[in-house]
Amino acid sequence: MIAEGAIRFDGLDAAIVGLDQNGLIIYDYYQMVNVFQVRDKMTSEEAEEYVNFNVIGVNAGNGFTVMCQDKQLVLEELGDE
């Protein structure tokens, strides 16, 4: 169930991957970038900058959503244990 006050970003439903345990909406970071590339004809760099500053950078406080990144990319960044 979606939590009362959960933030839903306008025009980014295609990037929703689910809900967290608190009912906040989870968005896929790379899908958000893709939305801006396709819809707004931004380059990859422009779209990433836009998402970082105008979506994630909003830091809307209570009800702020979770962003996830590709598991494989995260594991690659973490390296060997």
Secondary structure in CASP SS format (residue, H / E / C, confidence):
PFRMAT SS
TARGET T0000
AUTHOR 0000-0000-0000
METHOD secondary structure of the structure
MODEL  1
M C 1.00
I C 1.00
A C 1.00
E C 1.00
G C 1.00
A C 1.00
I C 1.00
R C 1.00
F C 1.00
D C 1.00
G C 1.00
L C 1.00
D H 1.00
A H 1.00
A H 1.00
I E 1.00
V E 1.00
G E 1.00
L E 1.00
D C 1.00
Q C 1.00
N C 1.00
G C 1.00
L C 1.00
I E 1.00
I E 1.00
Y E 1.00
D E 1.00
Y H 1.00
Y H 1.00
Q H 1.00
M H 1.00
V H 1.00
N H 1.00
V H 1.00
F H 1.00
Q H 1.00
V H 1.00
R H 1.00
D H 1.00
K C 1.00
M C 1.00
T C 1.00
S H 1.00
E H 1.00
E H 1.00
A H 1.00
E H 1.00
E H 1.00
Y H 1.00
V H 1.00
N H 1.00
F H 1.00
N H 1.00
V H 1.00
I H 1.00
G H 1.00
V H 1.00
N C 1.00
A C 1.00
G C 1.00
N C 1.00
G C 1.00
F C 1.00
T C 1.00
V E 1.00
M E 1.00
C E 1.00
Q C 1.00
D C 1.00
K H 1.00
Q H 1.00
L H 1.00
V H 1.00
L H 1.00
E H 1.00
E H 1.00
L H 1.00
G C 1.00
D C 1.00
E C 1.00
END
